[in-house]
């Protein structure tokens, strides 16, 4: 995945998730809301956006790697931005 210099909002990430959710595993879909309500950092939002971007077009091996990273981001209890 290439690096992007744009910051992605919570709304951007939610829209990207919505567009890719039919291809995501059920466990990721069911936990995704938890990720957004924790007020993730800008860096984490950007990372999640790029993991979701074109998810439907990647091969099985790349999906498994992205799934692992997405789950880590969802389950990682980072400090929130207050």
N, C-alpha and C positions, 0 to 999 in steps of 0.2 A: 504494500500500500504506500502510495506517495504521501508526502506531508503537505498539509494545507495550512495556509496562514490565516484563514477565516475562523472567527469564533462562532460557534453554533449555539443558539439559544435552546432552552428547554423545549420550546415549541418546535424548533427544527428537529431536535432529536425525537420528539414524540411523533412528528409527521413521518420521519424516516422509519421509525419503528412500525407505524401503522402501515406503511407501504410494503414493508418486508415481513410483517408478522406471520403471514400464511406459510412462509418457508422456515420460520424459526421453530425449534423444538418447544413443546408444551411447557417444560419447566422454565424456560427463559420467558415465554409469553406471560406465564402466571406470576412471575416475580418482577416484571419490568416496572410496574407502577411503584413498587417499593423503592426502586432506584431513583425515580424522578422526585418522589416526595422527600427524599433526604437532602435535597438542594445540593447536588454534586458540584464540585469545582468546575471552573471553565475548562481546565485541562481534561478532566474526566468526561465532560460533555462532548468535547471535541473528539476524544478517543472513541467514545461510544458511537458517535455519528459515523465515524469512518469505518468502524467494525460492521455497522449495519448497511453502509453504502454498498450497493450492488451485491448484497448478500446472495440474492437469488441467482446471480450469474457465476459464482465461484464453484470450483469443483469440490468434491466430497472432503478431500483432505484439508483444503482451505477452510471449509465450513466447520470442520471439527476444531481447528485451531481458533477460529473466530468464536465458536461456541464457548470454548474454554476461557477465552479472554473476556467475553461478555459476561459469563457467569461470575468471573472474578470481580469485575467492576460492579455487578449487581450486589454481590454478597460482601464486598469490601465495605466495612463500616467507617468510611473516611469522615474526617471532620467536615462539618457543613460550613458554608459561607454565611455568616450572620452580619 
